[in-house]
Amino acid sequence: MEVQGFCDTSQRAFEACIYLPIKLDFNDYYSELLCSKSRIAPLKTVSLPRLKLSVALLARLINKVREWNSRNIPTYL
């Protein structure tokens, strides 16, 4: 199983998404959003590089998917 993660940060919020791409045919793919998480940036002024470090949210989300997958729960898409 291959999972793909995406994350983005701005001065107002940050978010992370995990997609599950499925190869249907030779050049045909289908992508399903597996999970996502978003948070509002702190009210106190924080530098953009500091906010980008907060995207460790994606790493936590990927660990949750790994934990979920290790339980061998069948998936139906």
Helices and strands as residue ranges (DSSP letters): E 4-9, E 13-23, E 29-40, H 48-53, H 56-70
